[in-house]
Amino acid sequence: MQKNTKTAIGAALAGSFLLGALVVGYSAAQQKEAAPKASHAQVSTSFSELQEEEIGEIVRAYLMENPEVIIEAVNAYSVEQRMAEVERAKTAARENISLLLDPATSHVAGKKPESAKVAVIELYDYHCGYCKTAAGLVKDVVKKDADVKIVFRELPILREESAYAAEMALAARDNDKFLDFHFDMLGSSGVLTKERVDGLARKHGLDVKKMNAEIDSGSIPDMIEANHLLAQEMGVDGTPAFIVASTNGAFVDVMVGWSEENLRAMINEAKKAG
């Protein structure tokens, strides 16, 4: 909310400045027209403090009578910023697609992942409510859509406890129990403490001691740090985030947040491109 407020204020100020600039420009033009015409005459476009104060009052009065001008400026600025952010994310995703798809630092799953035309990379946090909501569609795609593979990438940002859950998930990435463990953690309510995560791991037949040894080796925390750097480069500061790409490289799109309709549309576009 803080970021949005600052953006709105900046846009409002920009709109006010633009209007002020127009008033100043108009006033300068009027002065120029009124000035005597001479081949070497110089027209001053500077204003005294009194004139600047009068112009400020004109701008303020106009905005008070026409507040929709500020709203229009805010909306236009917000749309422009969102478009710029999406383009930045797409560009960064294209440039880092090999890292995003790397199975050595993620878990890749699907009905036929080796021949899939589309890859959906998901960045998530196990305490993220929208990630939990998205889990149903993600699970459905994994089981039923032979043209799509899901690349699971950890991005623990919401709670301190999220880090251990993410580390344990990565420790299970090469195990056929990963999906059960992953969706069980996403399906759990409340805080995923170390004790709860370990309990869920044992429930699915995973070796907690071995997994903790792998975490302690340092390689897994490094993978999570790399995910944070990738997210930062794409401008992704929330979960879930989805990068949808055709495996032939013709299509890449990014969605931060959750919309089932938008994600399905992105997957369909990627299929067409692939």
C-alpha positions in Angstrom: 0.0 0.0 0.0 2.9 2.4 0.8 4.3 2.0 -2.7 0.9 2.6 -4.3 0.4 5.7 -2.2 3.7 7.2 -3.2 3.0 6.4 -6.8 -0.4 8.1 -6.6 1.1 11.2 -4.9 3.9 11.3 -7.5 1.3 11.1 -10.3 -0.8 13.8 -8.8 2.2 16.1 -8.4 3.2 15.3 -12.0 -0.3 16.2 -13.2 -0.3 19.4 -11.2 3.2 20.3 -12.5 2.1 19.6 -16.1 -0.9 21.9 -15.7 1.2 24.5 -14.1 3.7 24.2 -17.0 0.8 24.7 -19.5 -0.3 27.8 -17.6 3.2 29.2 -17.6 3.7 28.4 -21.3 0.4 30.1 -22.1 1.3 33.1 -20.0 4.7 33.3 -21.7 3.1 33.1 -25.1 0.8 35.9 -24.2 3.7 38.1 -23.1 5.5 37.3 -26.3 2.6 38.3 -28.4 2.1 41.5 -26.5 5.8 42.5 -26.6 7.0 45.0 -29.3 8.3 43.4 -32.4 11.9 44.1 -33.0 14.6 42.2 -34.8 16.9 42.2 -31.7 14.3 42.3 -29.0 14.5 39.7 -26.3 11.3 38.5 -24.6 11.6 37.5 -21.0 9.8 34.4 -19.9 10.8 34.7 -16.2 8.3 35.6 -13.6 8.4 37.6 -10.4 7.5 36.0 -7.1 4.1 37.7 -7.2 3.4 36.3 -10.7 4.5 32.8 -9.7 2.2 33.0 -6.7 -0.7 34.1 -8.9 0.0 31.2 -11.4 0.1 28.8 -8.4 -3.3 30.1 -7.3 -4.7 29.6 -10.8 -3.4 26.0 -10.9 -4.8 25.3 -7.4 -8.2 26.8 -8.2 -8.4 24.8 -11.4 -7.6 21.5 -9.7 -10.1 22.2 -6.9 -12.8 22.8 -9.5 -11.7 19.9 -11.7 -10.3 17.1 -9.4 -10.9 14.5 -12.1 -7.7 15.9 -13.7 -5.6 14.5 -10.9 -7.5 11.2 -11.0 -6.9 10.9 -14.7 -3.2 11.7 -14.2 -2.9 9.1 -11.4 -4.7 6.4 -13.6 -2.6 7.2 -16.6 0.6 7.1 -14.6 -0.3 3.9 -12.9 -1.1 2.2 -16.2 2.2 3.4 -17.6 4.1 2.2 -14.6 2.4 -1.3 -14.7 3.2 -1.7 -18.4 6.9 -0.7 -17.8 7.1 -3.2 -14.9 5.6 -6.0 -16.9 8.0 -5.3 -19.8 11.0 -5.3 -17.4 9.9 -8.6 -15.9 9.5 -10.2 -19.4 12.9 -8.9 -20.5 14.6 -10.3 -17.4 12.7 -13.6 -17.7 13.9 -14.0 -21.3 17.5 -13.2 -20.3 17.4 -15.7 -17.4 15.1 -18.4 -18.8 17.8 -21.1 -18.7 18.3 -20.5 -15.0 14.6 -20.4 -14.3 14.1 -23.7 -16.1 17.2 -25.4 -14.5 16.0 -28.7 -12.9 19.1 -28.8 -10.7 17.8 -25.9 -8.6 14.1 -26.6 -8.8 11.6 -29.4 -9.1 10.1 -30.1 -12.5 6.9 -32.0 -12.9 4.2 -32.7 -15.4 2.4 -35.5 -17.3 5.1 -35.6 -20.0 7.7 -32.9 -18.9 10.3 -34.1 -21.4 8.2 -33.3 -24.4 6.1 -30.3 -23.0 5.7 -27.3 -25.3 5.1 -24.9 -22.4 6.9 -24.3 -19.1 5.2 -22.6 -16.2 7.7 -21.5 -13.6 6.0 -20.7 -10.2 7.7 -18.7 -7.5 5.9 -19.2 -4.2 5.9 -19.1 -0.4 4.3 -21.8 1.7 2.6 -19.2 3.9 1.1 -17.3 0.9 -2.7 -17.5 0.8 -2.9 -16.9 -3.0 -0.3 -19.6 -3.5 -2.5 -22.0 -1.6 -5.5 -20.9 -3.8 -3.4 -21.5 -7.0 -2.4 -25.0 -5.9 -5.5 -26.6 -7.3 -4.9 -25.4 -10.8 -1.2 -26.2 -10.6 -1.9 -29.7 -9.4 -4.5 -30.2 -12.2 -2.0 -29.1 -14.9 0.7 -31.4 -13.5 -1.6 -34.4 -13.7 -3.6 -33.8 -16.8 -1.9 -31.5 -19.4 0.8 -33.3 -21.3 1.8 -30.1 -23.1 2.8 -28.2 -19.9 5.5 -28.8 -17.3 5.6 -26.9 -14.0 8.9 -25.7 -12.6 8.6 -25.2 -8.8 10.8 -22.5 -7.4 11.0 -21.4 -3.8 10.7 -17.7 -2.9 10.3 -17.5 0.9 9.4 -13.9 1.7 6.5 -13.8 4.1 7.7 -15.3 7.4 10.9 -16.4 9.0 9.5 -20.0 9.1 9.0 -19.9 5.3 12.7 -20.3 4.8 12.9 -23.7 6.4 9.9 -25.0 4.6 11.5 -23.9 1.3 14.8 -25.5 2.2 13.1 -28.8 3.0 11.1 -28.7 -0.3 14.4 -28.2 -2.2 15.9 -31.1 -0.3 13.1 -33.3 -1.5 13.2 -32.0 -5.1 14.8 -35.2 -6.5 12.4 -37.5 -4.6 9.1 -38.8 -6.1 7.4 -37.7 -2.8 8.1 -34.0 -3.6 4.6 -33.2 -5.0 2.8 -34.8 -2.1 5.0 -33.0 0.4 4.7 -29.7 -1.5 0.9 -29.7 -1.8 0.6 -30.9 1.8 2.6 -27.9 3.1 0.5 -25.6 0.9 -2.6 -27.2 2.2 -1.7 -26.6 5.8 -3.2 -23.7 7.7 -1.3 -21.7 10.3 2.4 -21.3 10.8 4.7 -24.1 9.4 7.1 -24.4 12.2 10.2 -26.7 11.9 8.4 -29.3 13.9 5.4 -29.3 11.6 7.5 -29.3 8.5 9.5 -32.3 9.8 6.3 -34.1 10.7 4.9 -33.6 7.2 8.2 -34.8 5.7 8.1 -38.0 7.8 4.5 -38.5 6.9 5.5 -38.8 3.3 8.4 -41.1 3.9 11.2 -38.5 3.6 14.4 -38.8 5.5 14.5 -35.6 7.6 18.0 -36.2 8.9 19.4 -36.6 5.4 17.5 -33.6 4.2 18.8 -31.4 7.1 22.4 -32.5 6.3 21.9 -31.3 2.7 20.6 -28.0 3.9 23.5 -27.6 6.3 25.9 -28.2 3.4 25.0 -24.7 2.1 24.0 -25.6 -1.4 20.2 -25.3 -0.8 20.4 -21.8 0.9 22.5 -20.7 -2.1 19.7 -21.9 -4.5 17.1 -19.9 -2.6 19.3 -16.8 -2.6 19.7 -17.2 -6.4 15.9 -17.3 -6.6 15.7 -14.0 -4.7 18.2 -12.5 -7.1 16.2 -13.6 -10.1 13.0 -12.3 -8.6 14.7 -9.0 -7.9 16.0 -8.7 -11.4 12.5 -9.3 -12.7 11.0 -6.8 -10.3 9.0 -9.5 -8.6 8.4 -8.6 -4.9 5.4 -10.8 -4.1 4.0 -14.3 -4.4 2.8 -16.1 -6.3 4.6 -15.2 -9.5 4.3 -17.1 -12.7 6.6 -17.1 -15.7 5.0 -18.8 -18.7 7.2 -19.6 -21.6 7.0 -21.7 -24.7 9.9 -24.1 -24.8 10.9 -22.9 -28.2 11.5 -19.4 -26.8 8.9 -17.7 -28.9 6.7 -16.7 -26.0 7.4 -15.4 -22.5 5.0 -13.7 -20.1 5.0 -12.9 -16.4 2.1 -12.6 -13.9 2.6 -11.5 -10.3 -0.4 -12.3 -8.1 -3.2 -14.7 -8.8 -5.8 -14.9 -11.5 -6.8 -18.3 -12.8 -8.3 -16.7 -15.9 -5.1 -14.9 -16.8 -2.8 -17.9 -16.1 -4.9 -20.1 -18.3 -4.9 -17.5 -21.1 -1.1 -17.2 -20.8 -0.7 -21.0 -21.1 -2.9 -21.1 -24.1 -0.9 -18.3 -25.8 2.3 -20.1 -25.1 0.9 -23.3 -26.6 0.0 -21.4 -29.8 3.5 -20.0 -29.9 5.0 -23.4 -29.3 
